Amino acid sequence: MNTAHHSVAIIGGGLGGLTAGRVLHVHGIESAIFELEASAAVRTQGGMLDIHAANGQKALRAAGIHDDFLKIVHEGGQSMRLLGPDATVHVSEADDGTGDRPEVDRGDLRDLLLNSLPDGTVHWGRKVTGARPLVDGRHEVTFADGSAITADLLIGADGAWSRVRPLVSAARPAYTGISFVEMDLFEADTRHPRSAGLIGAGFFICLGDERGFLAHRETDGSLHVYTALKAEEGWIDTVDFSDHAAAKAAVLAHFEGWDDGLRGLVADAEVITPRRIHALPIGHRWDRTPGVTLLGDAAHVMSPFAGEGANLAMLDGAELALALAAHPGDTEAALTAYEKDLFPRSEASAVDSAASLDSMFGAQGLEQMVEFFRSGPASA
């Protein structure tokens, strides 16, 4: 087996792992990033993200690319509409350019980070099959292609189902009780004008009956829509999502009596993908384990209802890199400092996320969200 050695190996080339690699590079520390996907172009990277001033933008400043980030912001994307099941608009906020959570396409942001790294930093097509401790805090990682690496510092940035996490924690994500069905409507203004007018220019929420729609207008003119349902964990398995007509009928059965325009977001969808929403236990943490740590969803996957997942992952990556730069030659001191801040920060967001899930999909979900947004821009 061909085994290469790296001082710092990052498993996972998502936003958190790439931010860690970039901030390390800014401080003259070389790293290697190992990513499951075969290339940067193998798939689209999901929908829009709102990047918060207090964490995501802070990470981009540490990475030295905040000015470039501002060039890819989706103008108008901070507008928001909140509707009820009859399509009555309860809250409507325009994007006046003064908000501190600008929207950006996830793929554009990932490309920005990728292009900020030296050539060869990311090793594509590396599916992890195992990770084990060696001596003196080093670790070995094996891949499906038969290759392996060893690392002085191993960073797990490999998402909810991390293969690195078992080195430090036995915790596994649990189903939250909410399932998404994710959909796309392309060329919305010309092909789906009713849906385009309903969603508006930015973020869209519609809640009622302990379920709802979440949607964004994308920078390419498409609409990215999620239906959110309280459902048994096995519900998704009862639906044949390869049969679009059957899948749409199964979803629409949960929205009987809702406005026809809202139902059209499902009926007219062109791509349909089911997703169960999982979360690690609130307050997940681990004992200091030499030579390894976690960031992003590997450390604290939570439901998306606090809007913090990508922002936290990027801040984790930046803070970890800054800690390593601040403790040259003493990795354990750096990891101790990093985790000391990581644990309470992620716990606070996990609490908010769980509370938002309960309020949004509770019996008074619409009313509570109307009050939330009307209480002022700072809280929203």
C-alpha positions as a printed Julia matrix, in Angstrom:
380×3 Matrix{Float64}:
   0.0    0.0     0.0
   1.27   3.45   -0.96
   1.19   5.56    2.22
   1.91   9.29    2.07
   2.51  11.37    5.17
   1.09  14.85    5.84
   1.6   17.21    8.73
  -2.05  18.31    8.53
  -4.69  16.18    6.77
  -8.24  17.48    6.42
 -10.9   14.92    5.58
 -13.71  16.64    3.69
 -13.64  19.41    1.09
 -16.81  21.24    2.09
 -16.91  24.84    3.22
 -15.45  24.13    6.66
 -12.55  22.02    5.46
 -11.7   24.45    2.66
 -11.79  27.41    5.05
  -9.42  25.61    7.41
  -7.07  24.88    4.52
  -7.18  28.45    3.27
  -6.53  30.09    6.66
  -3.68  27.64    7.3
  -2.23  28.63    3.91
  -2.51  32.34    4.8
  -0.34  31.58    7.85
   2.2   29.54    5.94
   1.01  26.12    7.14
   0.65  23.43    4.49
  -2.29  21.06    4.57
  -3.8   18.36    2.37
  -7.57  18.07    1.88
  -9.12  14.73    0.94
 -12.56  14.87   -0.67
 -14.98  12.08   -1.54
 -16.29  13.73   -4.72
 -14.42  13.01   -7.94
 -14.01  16.68   -8.9
 -15.25  20.15   -8.15
 -17.76  19.9   -11.0
 -19.24  16.48  -10.28
 -22.51  17.88   -8.87
 -24.25  21.1    -7.98
 -23.63  22.2    -4.41
 -27.14  22.93   -3.17
 -29.0   26.17   -2.71
 -28.45  29.61   -1.27
 -26.69  30.4     2.0
 -26.99  33.5     4.15
 -23.52  34.3     5.42
 -23.63  35.98    8.8
 -21.4   38.84    9.87
 -20.64  37.29   13.26
 -19.3   33.96   12.04
 -19.28  33.14    8.31
 -18.04  36.57    7.25
 -15.57  36.59   10.14
 -14.11  33.38    8.73
 -13.89  34.87    5.23
 -12.02  37.87    6.62
  -9.56  35.52    8.33
  -9.17  33.77    4.97
  -8.42  37.09    3.25
 -11.22  36.69    0.7
 -14.06  38.77    2.14
 -13.8   41.41   -0.61
 -14.05  38.67   -3.25
 -17.05  37.23   -1.39
 -18.88  40.55   -1.7
 -18.56  40.27   -5.49
 -20.62  37.05   -5.58
 -23.4   38.13   -3.21
 -26.93  37.68   -4.6
 -28.37  41.18   -4.74
 -31.92  41.17   -3.43
 -31.41  37.81   -1.76
 -32.02  39.12    1.76
 -35.65  39.85    0.99
 -38.09  37.55    2.81
 -41.75  36.54    2.64
 -43.72  34.58    5.26
 -47.06  33.1     4.2
 -49.8   30.91    5.62
 -51.43  27.85    3.99
 -53.97  30.06    2.18
 -51.07  32.08    0.67
 -51.85  35.15    2.76
 -48.64  37.16    3.14
 -48.05  37.83    6.84
 -44.53  39.3     6.64
 -42.74  40.81    3.67
 -39.31  42.42    3.93
 -37.38  43.94    1.03
 -33.61  43.72    0.67
 -32.46  47.32    1.07
 -28.78  46.38    1.07
 -28.25  47.13    4.77
 -28.63  43.59    6.14
 -25.69  41.68    7.61
 -26.63  38.26    6.21
 -26.09  38.49    2.45
 -27.13  35.5     0.35
 -24.68  33.63   -1.84
 -24.85  30.52   -3.98
 -23.18  27.65   -2.11
 -21.39  26.53   -5.27
 -20.0   30.0    -5.92
 -18.73  30.2    -2.35
 -17.11  26.79   -2.58
 -15.42  27.79   -5.85
 -14.12  30.97   -4.22
 -12.51  28.92   -1.46
 -11.15  26.29   -3.87
  -9.58  28.94   -6.08
  -7.88  30.51   -3.05
  -5.88  27.32   -2.35
  -2.59  26.29   -3.94
  -2.9   23.78   -6.76
  -2.85  20.22   -5.5
  -4.16  21.0    -2.02
  -7.39  19.08   -2.65
  -7.12  15.37   -3.42
 -10.31  14.36   -5.2
 -12.06  10.99   -5.31
 -10.85   9.84   -1.89
 -13.55   7.85   -0.12
 -12.48   7.05    3.44
 -12.82   3.42    4.46
 -11.13   3.61    7.83
  -9.17   5.71   10.3
  -7.08   4.49   13.22
  -4.64   5.9    15.74
  -0.94   5.11   15.47
   1.66   6.23   18.01
   2.59   9.71   19.23
  -0.76  11.19   18.22
  -0.43  10.28   14.54
  -3.28   8.65   12.61
  -3.69   6.55    9.51
  -6.54   6.97    7.03
  -7.32   4.4     4.33
  -9.29   5.04    1.14
 -11.43   2.97   -1.19
  -8.89   3.29   -4.01
  -6.37   1.33   -1.94
  -4.25   4.3    -0.93
  -3.57   5.46    2.61
  -2.1    8.43    4.41
  -0.69   9.14    7.82
  -0.98  12.51    9.51
   0.48  14.31   12.49
  -2.85  16.16   12.78
  -6.08  14.67   11.42
  -9.07  17.02   11.04
 -12.51  15.52   10.47
 -14.49  17.91    8.29
 -16.43  15.08    6.68
 -19.99  15.89    7.59
 -22.84  14.34    9.52
 -21.74  10.74    8.96
 -18.07  11.43    9.63
 -15.62   8.53    9.46
 -13.23  10.5    11.68
 -15.72  11.16   14.51
 -15.48   7.61   15.99
 -11.84   8.36   16.87
 -13.07  10.83   19.5
 -16.78  10.13   20.1
 -19.33   7.31   19.93
 -22.17   9.77   19.24
 -24.24   9.4    16.07
 -26.81  11.77   14.58
 -30.45  10.96   15.37
 -33.55  11.67   13.29
 -35.21  14.93   14.35
 -38.74  13.99   13.26
 -38.64  16.29   10.21
 -38.21  15.09    6.62
 -37.55  17.35    3.66
 -38.45  16.77    0.06
 -36.18  19.05   -1.95
 -37.28  20.31   -5.37
 -36.14  22.57   -8.18
 -38.12  24.61  -10.7
 -35.87  25.9   -13.5
 -36.15  29.15  -15.5
 -38.86  30.19  -13.1
 -39.75  33.6   -14.53
 -40.58  32.15  -17.96
 -41.56  28.55  -17.23
 -43.12  28.92  -13.76
 -44.2   32.57  -13.44
 -46.88  31.87  -10.81
 -44.36  30.15   -8.55
 -41.75  32.85   -9.2
 -44.2   35.56   -8.18
 -45.22  33.64   -5.08
 -41.67  33.15   -3.79
 -40.39  36.6    -4.67
 -36.79  37.74   -4.9
 -35.18  35.99   -1.94
 -36.16  33.7     0.94
 -39.66  32.28    1.32
 -41.35  30.53    4.25
 -44.86  29.13    4.43
 -46.03  27.41    7.61
 -49.16  25.8     8.97
 -50.57  22.51   10.24
 -47.13  21.5    11.61
 -45.58  21.47    8.12
 -44.44  23.95    5.53
 -42.42  25.17    2.57
 -38.99  26.79    2.61
 -37.65  28.21   -0.64
 -35.08  30.49   -2.26
 -34.77  32.16   -5.6
 -31.37  31.1    -6.95
 -28.88  33.26   -8.82
 -29.51  31.26  -12.02
 -33.23  32.13  -11.97
 -34.4   28.78  -10.63
 -36.44  28.17   -7.49
 -35.05  25.82   -4.84
 -37.92  24.51   -2.7
 -38.12  22.28    0.37
 -41.3   20.81    1.75
 -40.9   20.07    5.45
 -43.04  17.41    7.08
 -43.36  15.92   10.52
 -43.06  12.27    9.58
 -41.97   8.89   10.87
 -38.35   8.11   10.09
 -39.4    5.41    7.63
 -41.88   7.57    5.68
 -39.4    8.37    2.92
 -38.89   4.65    2.32
 -42.58   4.22    1.55
 -42.38   6.55   -1.46
 -40.82   5.7    -4.84
 -38.94   8.92   -5.54
 -37.76   7.6    -8.9
 -41.41   7.91  -10.02
 -41.92  11.66  -10.02
 -45.69  11.51  -10.42
 -46.05   9.12   -7.49
 -43.62  11.12   -5.36
 -45.46  14.39   -6.03
 -48.77  12.76   -5.17
 -47.34  11.44   -1.88
 -46.07  14.89   -0.91
 -49.21  16.71   -2.02
 -51.3   14.4     0.12
 -49.82  16.23    3.12
 -50.93  19.61    1.74
 -54.62  18.96    1.05
 -56.58  22.19    1.28
 -53.54  24.44    0.87
 -53.54  27.17   -1.75
 -53.2   25.94   -5.33
 -50.19  28.17   -5.93
 -48.36  26.58   -3.01
 -49.28  23.1    -4.2
 -47.93  24.1    -7.6
 -44.44  24.33   -6.11
 -44.65  20.55   -5.81
 -46.77  19.76   -8.87
 -44.42  21.66  -11.22
 -41.12  20.48   -9.69
 -38.51  19.1   -12.09
 -36.06  17.54   -9.6
 -37.18  15.76   -6.42
 -34.86  14.59   -3.64
 -35.88  13.3    -0.19
 -33.83  14.15    2.9
 -34.22  13.15    6.51
 -33.05  15.81    8.97
 -30.64  14.52   11.63
 -28.84  16.11   14.56
 -26.16  15.18   17.06
 -27.08  15.52   20.74
 -27.13  19.13   21.94
 -23.87  19.81   23.74
 -21.94  17.09   21.89
 -18.29  17.18   22.93
 -15.38  14.82   23.45
 -12.31  14.42   25.6
  -9.11  15.88   24.19
  -7.71  13.15   21.95
  -4.12  13.64   20.73
  -3.65  14.43   17.07
  -7.28  14.63   15.96
 -10.26  17.0    16.08
 -13.52  17.75   14.26
 -15.23  20.75   12.71
 -18.56  21.57   11.09
 -21.24  18.91   10.85
 -18.76  16.24   11.92
 -18.62  18.03   15.28
 -22.14  19.37   15.68
 -24.61  18.57   12.91
 -27.95  20.15   13.74
 -31.22  20.87   11.97
 -31.06  23.84    9.57
 -33.64  25.94   11.4
 -31.16  28.3    13.04
 -29.45  28.93    9.7
 -26.02  28.41   11.23
 -24.63  25.18    9.74
 -22.41  26.55    6.98
 -21.52  29.63    9.01
 -20.4   27.55   11.97
 -18.41  25.17    9.77
 -16.5   28.05    8.23
 -15.87  29.7    11.59
 -14.73  26.35   13.02
 -12.27  25.98   10.16
 -10.91  29.49   10.56
 -10.67  29.31   14.36
  -8.91  25.95   14.24
  -6.38  27.25   11.73
  -5.81  30.42   13.75
  -5.25  28.37   16.91
  -2.65  26.25   15.12
  -0.92  29.38   13.85
  -0.92  30.85   17.35
   0.7   27.74   18.9
   3.54  26.79   16.52
   5.03  23.45   17.47
   2.35  22.72   20.1
  -0.58  21.11   18.34
  -2.2   19.9    21.57
  -2.28  23.4    23.02
  -3.86  24.63   19.79
  -6.53  21.91   19.81
  -7.29  22.52   23.48
  -7.81  26.23   22.82
  -9.91  25.54   19.72
 -12.2   23.0    21.39
 -12.61  25.19   24.48
 -14.46  27.73   22.3
 -15.97  25.24   19.85
 -18.08  23.34   22.38
 -20.08  26.22   23.92
 -20.41  27.97   20.55
 -21.9   24.93   18.84
 -24.09  24.07   21.83
 -25.7   27.53   21.78
 -26.53  27.19   18.08
 -27.84  23.65   18.56
 -30.19  24.91   21.27
 -31.46  27.63   18.93
 -31.86  25.15   16.09
 -33.89  22.69   18.17
 -36.06  25.5    19.56
 -36.73  26.84   16.05
 -37.71  23.37   14.84
 -40.19  23.04   17.7
 -41.69  26.48   17.16
 -41.87  26.37   13.35
 -43.53  22.97   13.24
 -45.61  23.27   16.38
 -49.33  23.91   16.55
 -48.76  27.71   16.49
 -45.83  27.68   14.09
 -47.07  30.4    11.76
 -48.1   32.71   14.59
 -44.8   32.27   16.41
 -42.78  32.99   13.28
 -44.84  36.09   12.5
 -44.08  37.36   15.99
 -40.4   36.45   15.59
 -39.96  38.47   12.41
 -42.11  41.39   13.56
 -40.08  41.72   16.75
 -37.32  43.39   14.76
 -34.52  42.82   12.25
 -31.96  42.13   14.97
 -33.77  39.04   16.23
 -34.58  37.81   12.71
